[in-house]
Amino acid sequence: MTDETRSRPLRLDKKAKSASPDLPAFLSRPEGAPVYDGFPVIEETLTDGWCFGAITEYAHPDGCDSGDAFVVAPDGSRAGLVWDVGQGEISQISPPDAKRWGVYQVSFPKAVHSTQDLVKCFRAILPGLQKVYERVQKTKA
């Protein structure tokens, strides 16, 4: 993507309920709704109980090379993701809190043109996310 197209539109979950009729669900989550409610979970990414959720649009004909997202663990807990294309270890941006098990910078192996590309990229980073999740769970115990 060129610098002119770096701003990404939000990818909203049209089925999500809002606590306010005047606001989208991600700005007015109903009580008890999980963090990142209002943004869709991309069902095609479901792998061993893990799923990718999109905050910003990820597909672009020229290839999307960064975005904001979240991951849903098999137990339903969530963590935020800031992704780009490149190499490197997963790094923590924000520590775990009461709503999520942290926010992490991750690197996809290639630009994303389609949901099929997203599935491949998510599966490439999933082992690292699983290790982070396990480490966070151990510190809670």
Number of C-alpha atoms within 10 A of each C-alpha: 14 10 6 6 10 12 13 15 12 14 17 19 17 11 10 17 18 19 16 12 9 9 12 18 23 20 14 17 20 15 8 6 16 14 17 23 21 23 23 20 21 15 13 12 21 16 15 9 11 20 23 25 23 22 26 18 17 24 17 16 9 11 16 23 22 23 20 19 24 25 25 18 19 13 8 11 14 25 24 25 25 18 18 19 17 14 11 11 11 17 13 16 13 14 12 16 10 7 12 19 20 20 21 21 17 24 23 21 17 17 21 24 16 14 16 12 17 22 19 16 19 22 19 14 16 19 11 14 21 13 12 18 17 11 11 15 11 9 7 7 5
